[in-house]
């Protein structure tokens, strides 16, 4: 604790933003699209279930009673 944290890595060394190897992307520069096949775990392939209305109904009822109670005061 007396000597402080020490010198940070900055832009050099293993803890820097420039650490690591080259990019592993498979798109041609300027193409705007990848050449690989999509993953089975991709976010666009995920299933989104139907939207349930119950939370909105409960919130509406709670808001109604809150406003009604406020006006009664």
PyMOL Python script that loads the backbone (N, CA, C, O; Angstrom):
from pymol import cmd

cmd.read_pdbstr("""\
ATOM      1  N   UNK A   1       0.817  -1.189   0.000  1.00  0.00           N
ATOM      2  CA  UNK A   1       0.000   0.000   0.000  1.00  0.00           C
ATOM      3  C   UNK A   1       0.863   1.256   0.000  1.00  0.00           C
ATOM      4  O   UNK A   1       0.456   2.285  -0.538  1.00  0.00           O
ATOM      5  N   UNK A   2       2.046   1.183   0.595  1.00  0.00           N
ATOM      6  CA  UNK A   2       2.903   2.362   0.640  1.00  0.00           C
ATOM      7  C   UNK A   2       3.443   2.725  -0.732  1.00  0.00           C
ATOM      8  O   UNK A   2       3.617   3.906  -1.030  1.00  0.00           O
ATOM      9  N   UNK A   3       3.711   1.731  -1.577  1.00  0.00           N
ATOM     10  CA  UNK A   3       4.335   1.986  -2.867  1.00  0.00           C
ATOM     11  C   UNK A   3       3.329   2.283  -3.981  1.00  0.00           C
ATOM     12  O   UNK A   3       3.733   2.629  -5.090  1.00  0.00           O
ATOM     13  N   UNK A   4       2.053   2.158  -3.715  1.00  0.00           N
ATOM     14  CA  UNK A   4       1.046   2.429  -4.737  1.00  0.00           C
ATOM     15  C   UNK A   4       0.821   1.226  -5.638  1.00  0.00           C
ATOM     16  O   UNK A   4       1.367   0.148  -5.403  1.00  0.00           O
ATOM     17  N   UNK A   5       0.017   1.420  -6.662  1.00  0.00           N
ATOM     18  CA  UNK A   5      -0.364   0.335  -7.561  1.00  0.00           C
ATOM     19  C   UNK A   5       0.706   0.012  -8.588  1.00  0.00           C
ATOM     20  O   UNK A   5       0.705  -1.084  -9.148  1.00  0.00           O
ATOM     21  N   UNK A   6       1.600   0.919  -8.843  1.00  0.00           N
ATOM     22  CA  UNK A   6       2.626   0.682  -9.845  1.00  0.00           C
ATOM     23  C   UNK A   6       2.213   1.247 -11.191  1.00  0.00           C
ATOM     24  O   UNK A   6       1.133   1.821 -11.330  1.00  0.00           O
ATOM     25  N   UNK A   7       3.085   1.080 -12.186  1.00  0.00           N
ATOM     26  CA  UNK A   7       2.838   1.622 -13.515  1.00  0.00           C
ATOM     27  C   UNK A   7       1.896   0.701 -14.283  1.00  0.00           C
ATOM     28  O   UNK A   7       2.098  -0.513 -14.316  1.00  0.00           O
ATOM     29  N   UNK A   8       0.885   1.268 -14.887  1.00  0.00           N
ATOM     30  CA  UNK A   8      -0.055   0.495 -15.694  1.00  0.00           C
ATOM     31  C   UNK A   8       0.545   0.101 -17.030  1.00  0.00           C
ATOM     32  O   UNK A   8       1.544   0.688 -17.447  1.00  0.00           O
ATOM     33  N   UNK A   9      -0.040  -0.886 -17.717  1.00  0.00           N
ATOM     34  CA  UNK A   9       0.526  -1.362 -18.978  1.00  0.00           C
ATOM     35  C   UNK A   9       0.359  -0.385 -20.139  1.00  0.00           C
ATOM     36  O   UNK A   9       1.091  -0.471 -21.125  1.00  0.00           O
ATOM     37  N   UNK A  10      -0.605   0.552 -20.037  1.00  0.00           N
ATOM     38  CA  UNK A  10      -0.810   1.482 -21.146  1.00  0.00           C
ATOM     39  C   UNK A  10      -1.218   0.746 -22.403  1.00  0.00           C
ATOM     40  O   UNK A  10      -2.106  -0.107 -22.377  1.00  0.00           O
ATOM     41  N   UNK A  11      -0.563   1.080 -23.504  1.00  0.00           N
ATOM     42  CA  UNK A  11      -0.878   0.417 -24.768  1.00  0.00           C
ATOM     43  C   UNK A  11       0.096  -0.708 -25.101  1.00  0.00           C
ATOM     44  O   UNK A  11       0.097  -1.213 -26.224  1.00  0.00           O
ATOM     45  N   UNK A  12       0.917  -1.102 -24.148  1.00  0.00           N
ATOM     46  CA  UNK A  12       1.905  -2.157 -24.355  1.00  0.00           C
ATOM     47  C   UNK A  12       1.647  -3.280 -23.356  1.00  0.00           C
ATOM     48  O   UNK A  12       1.081  -3.025 -22.293  1.00  0.00           O
ATOM     49  N   UNK A  13       2.035  -4.489 -23.656  1.00  0.00           N
ATOM     50  CA  UNK A  13       1.969  -5.594 -22.709  1.00  0.00           C
ATOM     51  C   UNK A  13       0.654  -6.360 -22.747  1.00  0.00           C
ATOM     52  O   UNK A  13      -0.248  -6.059 -23.528  1.00  0.00           O
ATOM     53  N   UNK A  14       0.577  -7.375 -21.863  1.00  0.00           N
ATOM     54  CA  UNK A  14      -0.549  -8.312 -21.877  1.00  0.00           C
ATOM     55  C   UNK A  14      -1.863  -7.679 -21.439  1.00  0.00           C
ATOM     56  O   UNK A  14      -2.923  -8.149 -21.853  1.00  0.00           O
ATOM     57  N   UNK A  15      -1.838  -6.638 -20.622  1.00  0.00           N
ATOM     58  CA  UNK A  15      -3.070  -6.033 -20.146  1.00  0.00           C
ATOM     59  C   UNK A  15      -3.565  -4.889 -20.991  1.00  0.00           C
ATOM     60  O   UNK A  15      -4.500  -4.198 -20.586  1.00  0.00           O
ATOM     61  N   UNK A  16      -2.981  -4.658 -22.147  1.00  0.00           N
ATOM     62  CA  UNK A  16      -3.341  -3.495 -22.956  1.00  0.00           C
ATOM     63  C   UNK A  16      -4.450  -3.822 -23.935  1.00  0.00           C
ATOM     64  O   UNK A  16      -4.785  -4.986 -24.154  1.00  0.00           O
ATOM     65  N   UNK A  17      -5.017  -2.773 -24.521  1.00  0.00           N
ATOM     66  CA  UNK A  17      -6.071  -2.968 -25.507  1.00  0.00           C
ATOM     67  C   UNK A  17      -5.529  -3.537 -26.807  1.00  0.00           C
ATOM     68  O   UNK A  17      -6.291  -4.057 -27.622  1.00  0.00           O
ATOM     69  N   UNK A  18      -4.222  -3.442 -27.008  1.00  0.00           N
ATOM     70  CA  UNK A  18      -3.622  -3.936 -28.239  1.00  0.00           C
ATOM     71  C   UNK A  18      -3.045  -5.338 -28.094  1.00  0.00           C
ATOM     72  O   UNK A  18      -2.404  -5.836 -29.020  1.00  0.00           O
ATOM     73  N   UNK A  19      -3.262  -5.988 -26.944  1.00  0.00           N
ATOM     74  CA  UNK A  19      -2.722  -7.329 -26.753  1.00  0.00           C
ATOM     75  C   UNK A  19      -3.518  -8.323 -27.590  1.00  0.00           C
ATOM     76  O   UNK A  19      -4.683  -8.082 -27.907  1.00  0.00           O
ATOM     77  N   UNK A  20      -2.903  -9.412 -27.939  1.00  0.00           N
ATOM     78  CA  UNK A  20      -3.594 -10.457 -28.692  1.00  0.00           C
ATOM     79  C   UNK A  20      -3.142 -10.492 -30.123  1.00  0.00           C
ATOM     80  O   UNK A  20      -2.305  -9.698 -30.554  1.00  0.00           O
ATOM     81  N   UNK A  21      -3.711 -11.432 -30.858  1.00  0.00           N
ATOM     82  CA  UNK A  21      -3.323 -11.625 -32.244  1.00  0.00           C
ATOM     83  C   UNK A  21      -4.179 -10.825 -33.203  1.00  0.00           C
ATOM     84  O   UNK A  21      -4.923  -9.930 -32.803  1.00  0.00           O
ATOM     85  N   UNK A  22      -4.062 -11.158 -34.453  1.00  0.00           N
ATOM     86  CA  UNK A  22      -4.811 -10.477 -35.498  1.00  0.00           C
ATOM     87  C   UNK A  22      -6.274 -10.904 -35.455  1.00  0.00           C
ATOM     88  O   UNK A  22      -6.621 -11.904 -34.826  1.00  0.00           O
ATOM     89  N   UNK A  23      -7.111 -10.149 -36.118  1.00  0.00           N
ATOM     90  CA  UNK A  23      -8.536 -10.447 -36.196  1.00  0.00           C
ATOM     91  C   UNK A  23      -8.761 -11.775 -36.907  1.00  0.00           C
ATOM     92  O   UNK A  23      -8.033 -12.124 -37.836  1.00  0.00           O
ATOM     93  N   UNK A  24      -9.774 -12.510 -36.462  1.00  0.00           N
ATOM     94  CA  UNK A  24     -10.095 -13.794 -37.094  1.00  0.00           C
ATOM     95  C   UNK A  24     -11.352 -13.685 -37.941  1.00  0.00           C
ATOM     96  O   UNK A  24     -11.955 -14.706 -38.274  1.00  0.00           O
ATOM     97  N   UNK A  25     -11.762 -12.471 -38.298  1.00  0.00           N
ATOM     98  CA  UNK A  25     -12.963 -12.283 -39.113  1.00  0.00           C
ATOM     99  C   UNK A  25     -12.791 -12.893 -40.487  1.00  0.00           C
ATOM    100  O   UNK A  25     -11.674 -13.009 -40.991  1.00  0.00           O
ATOM    101  N   UNK A  26     -13.908 -13.286 -41.095  1.00  0.00           N
ATOM    102  CA  UNK A  26     -13.845 -13.940 -42.396  1.00  0.00           C
ATOM    103  C   UNK A  26     -14.498 -13.110 -43.498  1.00  0.00           C
ATOM    104  O   UNK A  26     -14.854 -13.653 -44.543  1.00  0.00           O
ATOM    105  N   UNK A  27     -14.660 -11.814 -43.286  1.00  0.00           N
ATOM    106  CA  UNK A  27     -15.252 -10.946 -44.309  1.00  0.00           C
ATOM    107  C   UNK A  27     -14.150 -10.278 -45.110  1.00  0.00           C
ATOM    108  O   UNK A  27     -13.066  -9.998 -44.597  1.00  0.00           O
ATOM    109  N   UNK A  28     -14.443 -10.032 -46.365  1.00  0.00           N
ATOM    110  CA  UNK A  28     -13.512  -9.294 -47.206  1.00  0.00           C
ATOM    111  C   UNK A  28     -13.612  -7.819 -46.820  1.00  0.00           C
ATOM    112  O   UNK A  28     -14.712  -7.339 -46.545  1.00  0.00           O
ATOM    113  N   UNK A  29     -12.503  -7.091 -46.791  1.00  0.00           N
ATOM    114  CA  UNK A  29     -12.561  -5.673 -46.450  1.00  0.00           C
ATOM    115  C   UNK A  29     -13.520  -4.922 -47.376  1.00  0.00           C
ATOM    116  O   UNK A  29     -13.424  -5.029 -48.599  1.00  0.00           O
ATOM    117  N   UNK A  30     -14.440  -4.164 -46.787  1.00  0.00           N
ATOM    118  CA  UNK A  30     -15.384  -3.369 -47.547  1.00  0.00           C
ATOM    119  C   UNK A  30     -16.606  -4.118 -48.032  1.00  0.00           C
ATOM    120  O   UNK A  30     -17.483  -3.516 -48.653  1.00  0.00           O
ATOM    121  N   UNK A  31     -16.694  -5.418 -47.768  1.00  0.00           N
ATOM    122  CA  UNK A  31     -17.823  -6.182 -48.291  1.00  0.00           C
ATOM    123  C   UNK A  31     -19.100  -5.961 -47.491  1.00  0.00           C
ATOM    124  O   UNK A  31     -20.197  -6.030 -48.046  1.00  0.00           O
ATOM    125  N   UNK A  32     -18.972  -5.696 -46.197  1.00  0.00           N
ATOM    126  CA  UNK A  32     -20.145  -5.489 -45.366  1.00  0.00           C
ATOM    127  C   UNK A  32     -20.844  -6.762 -44.965  1.00  0.00           C
ATOM    128  O   UNK A  32     -21.873  -6.700 -44.293  1.00  0.00           O
ATOM    129  N   UNK A  33     -20.331  -7.915 -45.347  1.00  0.00           N
ATOM    130  CA  UNK A  33     -20.969  -9.184 -44.998  1.00  0.00           C
ATOM    131  C   UNK A  33     -19.893 -10.239 -44.759  1.00  0.00           C
ATOM    132  O   UNK A  33     -18.798 -10.165 -45.316  1.00  0.00           O
ATOM    133  N   UNK A  34     -20.219 -11.215 -43.927  1.00  0.00           N
ATOM    134  CA  UNK A  34     -19.277 -12.304 -43.683  1.00  0.00           C
ATOM    135  C   UNK A  34     -19.454 -13.384 -44.731  1.00  0.00           C
ATOM    136  O   UNK A  34     -20.496 -13.479 -45.379  1.00  0.00           O
ATOM    137  N   UNK A  35     -18.421 -14.195 -44.888  1.00  0.00           N
ATOM    138  CA  UNK A  35     -18.498 -15.282 -45.855  1.00  0.00           C
ATOM    139  C   UNK A  35     -18.763 -16.618 -45.192  1.00  0.00           C
ATOM    140  O   UNK A  35     -18.959 -17.622 -45.876  1.00  0.00           O
ATOM    141  N   UNK A  36     -18.770 -16.643 -43.854  1.00  0.00           N
ATOM    142  CA  UNK A  36     -19.004 -17.897 -43.144  1.00  0.00           C
ATOM    143  C   UNK A  36     -20.482 -18.206 -43.015  1.00  0.00           C
ATOM    144  O   UNK A  36     -21.331 -17.383 -43.358  1.00  0.00           O
ATOM    145  N   UNK A  37     -20.784 -19.396 -42.519  1.00  0.00           N
ATOM    146  CA  UNK A  37     -22.183 -19.766 -42.300  1.00  0.00           C
ATOM    147  C   UNK A  37     -22.608 -19.343 -40.898  1.00  0.00           C
ATOM    148  O   UNK A  37     -21.778 -19.318 -39.989  1.00  0.00           O
ATOM    149  N   UNK A  38     -23.878 -19.011 -40.706  1.00  0.00           N
ATOM    150  CA  UNK A  38     -24.335 -18.573 -39.389  1.00  0.00           C
ATOM    151  C   UNK A  38     -24.286 -19.701 -38.366  1.00  0.00           C
ATOM    152  O   UNK A  38     -24.429 -20.877 -38.699  1.00  0.00           O
ATOM    153  N   UNK A  39     -24.082 -19.316 -37.130  1.00  0.00           N
ATOM    154  CA  UNK A  39     -24.021 -20.272 -36.036  1.00  0.00           C
ATOM    155  C   UNK A  39     -25.418 -20.694 -35.631  1.00  0.00           C
ATOM    156  O   UNK A  39     -26.368 -19.925 -35.777  1.00  0.00           O
ATOM    157  N   UNK A  40     -25.553 -21.920 -35.120  1.00  0.00           N
ATOM    158  CA  UNK A  40     -26.851 -22.387 -34.625  1.00  0.00           C
ATOM    159  C   UNK A  40     -27.239 -21.656 -33.348  1.00  0.00           C
ATOM    160  O   UNK A  40     -28.415 -21.622 -32.987  1.00  0.00           O
ATOM    161  N   UNK A  41     -26.252 -21.066 -32.656  1.00  0.00           N
ATOM    162  CA  UNK A  41     -26.522 -20.347 -31.418  1.00  0.00           C
ATOM    163  C   UNK A  41     -26.612 -18.838 -31.638  1.00  0.00           C
ATOM    164  O   UNK A  41     -26.534 -18.072 -30.678  1.00  0.00           O
ATOM    165  N   UNK A  42     -26.773 -18.407 -32.871  1.00  0.00           N
ATOM    166  CA  UNK A  42     -26.819 -16.977 -33.160  1.00  0.00           C
ATOM    167  C   UNK A  42     -28.073 -16.353 -32.571  1.00  0.00           C
ATOM    168  O   UNK A  42     -29.106 -17.011 -32.454  1.00  0.00           O
ATOM    169  N   UNK A  43     -27.981 -15.095 -32.203  1.00  0.00           N
ATOM    170  CA  UNK A  43     -29.109 -14.397 -31.589  1.00  0.00           C
ATOM    171  C   UNK A  43     -30.290 -14.272 -32.546  1.00  0.00           C
ATOM    172  O   UNK A  43     -31.438 -14.289 -32.104  1.00  0.00           O
ATOM    173  N   UNK A  44     -30.036 -14.147 -33.835  1.00  0.00           N
ATOM    174  CA  UNK A  44     -31.130 -14.001 -34.793  1.00  0.00           C
ATOM    175  C   UNK A  44     -31.936 -15.288 -34.935  1.00  0.00           C
ATOM    176  O   UNK A  44     -33.083 -15.249 -35.379  1.00  0.00           O
ATOM    177  N   UNK A  45     -31.362 -16.411 -34.572  1.00  0.00           N
ATOM    178  CA  UNK A  45     -32.065 -17.677 -34.675  1.00  0.00           C
ATOM    179  C   UNK A  45     -32.839 -18.026 -33.418  1.00  0.00           C
ATOM    180  O   UNK A  45     -33.484 -19.073 -33.361  1.00  0.00           O
ATOM    181  N   UNK A  46     -32.785 -17.167 -32.409  1.00  0.00           N
ATOM    182  CA  UNK A  46     -33.432 -17.502 -31.144  1.00  0.00           C
ATOM    183  C   UNK A  46     -34.945 -17.368 -31.269  1.00  0.00           C
ATOM    184  O   UNK A  46     -35.451 -16.586 -32.073  1.00  0.00           O
ATOM    185  N   UNK A  47     -35.648 -18.139 -30.465  1.00  0.00           N
ATOM    186  CA  UNK A  47     -37.108 -18.111 -30.454  1.00  0.00           C
ATOM    187  C   UNK A  47     -37.586 -17.144 -29.387  1.00  0.00           C
ATOM    188  O   UNK A  47     -37.176 -17.234 -28.230  1.00  0.00           O
ATOM    189  N   UNK A  48     -38.431 -16.241 -29.767  1.00  0.00           N
ATOM    190  CA  UNK A  48     -39.009 -15.288 -28.828  1.00  0.00           C
ATOM    191  C   UNK A  48     -40.464 -15.678 -28.651  1.00  0.00           C
ATOM    192  O   UNK A  48     -41.221 -15.709 -29.621  1.00  0.00           O
ATOM    193  N   UNK A  49     -40.858 -15.974 -27.434  1.00  0.00           N
ATOM    194  CA  UNK A  49     -42.220 -16.404 -27.157  1.00  0.00           C
ATOM    195  C   UNK A  49     -43.210 -15.263 -27.263  1.00  0.00           C
ATOM    196  O   UNK A  49     -42.826 -14.104 -27.419  1.00  0.00           O
ATOM    197  N   UNK A  50     -44.480 -15.597 -27.179  1.00  0.00           N
ATOM    198  CA  UNK A  50     -45.510 -14.561 -27.262  1.00  0.00           C
ATOM    199  C   UNK A  50     -45.465 -13.633 -26.053  1.00  0.00           C
ATOM    200  O   UNK A  50     -45.091 -14.048 -24.956  1.00  0.00           O
ATOM    201  N   UNK A  51     -45.843 -12.393 -26.257  1.00  0.00           N
ATOM    202  CA  UNK A  51     -45.838 -11.399 -25.199  1.00  0.00           C
ATOM    203  C   UNK A  51     -47.074 -11.582 -24.332  1.00  0.00           C
ATOM    204  O   UNK A  51     -48.198 -11.566 -24.833  1.00  0.00           O
ATOM    205  N   UNK A  52     -46.867 -11.754 -23.050  1.00  0.00           N
ATOM    206  CA  UNK A  52     -47.968 -11.949 -22.112  1.00  0.00           C
ATOM    207  C   UNK A  52     -48.515 -10.591 -21.690  1.00  0.00           C
ATOM    208  O   UNK A  52     -47.748  -9.673 -21.397  1.00  0.00           O
ATOM    209  N   UNK A  53     -49.834 -10.461 -21.659  1.00  0.00           N
ATOM    210  CA  UNK A  53     -50.470  -9.185 -21.324  1.00  0.00           C
ATOM    211  C   UNK A  53     -50.673  -9.007 -19.827  1.00  0.00           C
ATOM    212  O   UNK A  53     -50.980  -7.901 -19.380  1.00  0.00           O
ATOM    213  N   UNK A  54     -50.510 -10.064 -19.043  1.00  0.00           N
ATOM    214  CA  UNK A  54     -50.790  -9.996 -17.604  1.00  0.00           C
ATOM    215  C   UNK A  54     -49.983  -8.920 -16.878  1.00  0.00           C
ATOM    216  O   UNK A  54     -50.572  -8.198 -16.073  1.00  0.00           O
ATOM    217  N   UNK A  55     -48.687  -8.764 -17.103  1.00  0.00           N
ATOM    218  CA  UNK A  55     -47.951  -7.705 -16.387  1.00  0.00           C
ATOM    219  C   UNK A  55     -48.494  -6.310 -16.672  1.00  0.00           C
ATOM    220  O   UNK A  55     -48.506  -5.456 -15.785  1.00  0.00           O
ATOM    221  N   UNK A  56     -48.941  -6.073 -17.900  1.00  0.00           N
ATOM    222  CA  UNK A  56     -49.497  -4.767 -18.243  1.00  0.00           C
ATOM    223  C   UNK A  56     -50.837  -4.534 -17.551  1.00  0.00           C
ATOM    224  O   UNK A  56     -51.132  -3.424 -17.108  1.00  0.00           O
ATOM    225  N   UNK A  57     -51.637  -5.581 -17.463  1.00  0.00           N
ATOM    226  CA  UNK A  57     -52.933  -5.467 -16.791  1.00  0.00           C
ATOM    227  C   UNK A  57     -52.734  -5.194 -15.304  1.00  0.00           C
ATOM    228  O   UNK A  57     -53.391  -4.317 -14.744  1.00  0.00           O
ATOM    229  N   UNK A  58     -51.840  -5.934 -14.664  1.00  0.00           N
ATOM    230  CA  UNK A  58     -51.583  -5.742 -13.233  1.00  0.00           C
ATOM    231  C   UNK A  58     -51.025  -4.348 -12.977  1.00  0.00           C
ATOM    232  O   UNK A  58     -51.406  -3.703 -12.000  1.00  0.00           O
ATOM    233  N   UNK A  59     -50.135  -3.877 -13.831  1.00  0.00           N
ATOM    234  CA  UNK A  59     -49.582  -2.539 -13.684  1.00  0.00           C
ATOM    235  C   UNK A  59     -50.672  -1.481 -13.837  1.00  0.00           C
ATOM    236  O   UNK A  59     -50.703  -0.503 -13.090  1.00  0.00           O
ATOM    237  N   UNK A  60     -51.553  -1.678 -14.796  1.00  0.00           N
ATOM    238  CA  UNK A  60     -52.656  -0.741 -14.995  1.00  0.00           C
ATOM    239  C   UNK A  60     -53.588  -0.680 -13.797  1.00  0.00           C
ATOM    240  O   UNK A  60     -54.016   0.402 -13.395  1.00  0.00           O
ATOM    241  N   UNK A  61     -53.906  -1.844 -13.222  1.00  0.00           N
ATOM    242  CA  UNK A  61     -54.770  -1.886 -12.039  1.00  0.00           C
ATOM    243  C   UNK A  61     -54.090  -1.197 -10.862  1.00  0.00           C
ATOM    244  O   UNK A  61     -54.728  -0.425 -10.146  1.00  0.00           O
ATOM    245  N   UNK A  62     -52.821  -1.464 -10.657  1.00  0.00           N
ATOM    246  CA  UNK A  62     -52.084  -0.830  -9.559  1.00  0.00           C
ATOM    247  C   UNK A  62     -52.036   0.688  -9.752  1.00  0.00           C
ATOM    248  O   UNK A  62     -52.188   1.439  -8.789  1.00  0.00           O
ATOM    249  N   UNK A  63     -51.827   1.138 -10.984  1.00  0.00           N
ATOM    250  CA  UNK A  63     -51.798   2.570 -11.270  1.00  0.00           C
ATOM    251  C   UNK A  63     -53.164   3.199 -11.014  1.00  0.00           C
ATOM    252  O   UNK A  63     -53.254   4.296 -10.462  1.00  0.00           O
ATOM    253  N   UNK A  64     -54.229   2.500 -11.418  1.00  0.00           N
ATOM    254  CA  UNK A  64     -55.583   3.007 -11.190  1.00  0.00           C
ATOM    255  C   UNK A  64     -55.853   3.200  -9.705  1.00  0.00           C
ATOM    256  O   UNK A  64     -56.322   4.260  -9.290  1.00  0.00           O
ATOM    257  N   UNK A  65     -55.559   2.178  -8.901  1.00  0.00           N
ATOM    258  CA  UNK A  65     -55.818   2.283  -7.473  1.00  0.00           C
ATOM    259  C   UNK A  65     -54.911   3.311  -6.786  1.00  0.00           C
ATOM    260  O   UNK A  65     -55.314   3.944  -5.809  1.00  0.00           O
ATOM    261  N   UNK A  66     -53.696   3.472  -7.296  1.00  0.00           N
ATOM    262  CA  UNK A  66     -52.811   4.500  -6.750  1.00  0.00           C
ATOM    263  C   UNK A  66     -53.387   5.891  -6.999  1.00  0.00           C
ATOM    264  O   UNK A  66     -53.399   6.732  -6.100  1.00  0.00           O
ATOM    265  N   UNK A  67     -53.863   6.131  -8.215  1.00  0.00           N
ATOM    266  CA  UNK A  67     -54.454   7.428  -8.538  1.00  0.00           C
ATOM    267  C   UNK A  67     -55.762   7.639  -7.791  1.00  0.00           C
ATOM    268  O   UNK A  67     -56.030   8.745  -7.321  1.00  0.00           O
ATOM    269  N   UNK A  68     -56.582   6.599  -7.674  1.00  0.00           N
ATOM    270  CA  UNK A  68     -57.844   6.710  -6.949  1.00  0.00           C
ATOM    271  C   UNK A  68     -57.581   7.040  -5.484  1.00  0.00           C
ATOM    272  O   UNK A  68     -58.263   7.888  -4.908  1.00  0.00           O
ATOM    273  N   UNK A  69     -56.611   6.385  -4.884  1.00  0.00           N
ATOM    274  CA  UNK A  69     -56.263   6.662  -3.489  1.00  0.00           C
ATOM    275  C   UNK A  69     -55.732   8.073  -3.314  1.00  0.00           C
ATOM    276  O   UNK A  69     -55.998   8.722  -2.303  1.00  0.00           O
ATOM    277  N   UNK A  70     -54.988   8.542  -4.289  1.00  0.00           N
ATOM    278  CA  UNK A  70     -54.451   9.912  -4.225  1.00  0.00           C
ATOM    279  C   UNK A  70     -55.572  10.939  -4.272  1.00  0.00           C
ATOM    280  O   UNK A  70     -55.557  11.919  -3.528  1.00  0.00           O
ATOM    281  N   UNK A  71     -56.549  10.711  -5.152  1.00  0.00           N
ATOM    282  CA  UNK A  71     -57.666  11.661  -5.274  1.00  0.00           C
ATOM    283  C   UNK A  71     -58.561  11.640  -4.033  1.00  0.00           C
ATOM    284  O   UNK A  71     -59.205  12.643  -3.725  1.00  0.00           O
ATOM    285  N   UNK A  72     -58.610  10.517  -3.320  1.00  0.00           N
ATOM    286  CA  UNK A  72     -59.427  10.437  -2.100  1.00  0.00           C
ATOM    287  C   UNK A  72     -58.798  11.222  -0.961  1.00  0.00           C
ATOM    288  O   UNK A  72     -59.500  11.638  -0.039  1.00  0.00           O
ATOM    289  N   UNK A  73     -57.496  11.430  -1.007  1.00  0.00           N
ATOM    290  CA  UNK A  73     -56.849  12.191   0.063  1.00  0.00           C
ATOM    291  C   UNK A  73     -57.183  13.648  -0.112  1.00  0.00           C
ATOM    292  O   UNK A  73     -56.743  14.481   0.680  1.00  0.00           O
TER     293      UNK A  73
END
""", "prot")
cmd.dss("prot")
cmd.show_as("cartoon", "prot")
cmd.util.cbc("prot")
cmd.orient("prot")
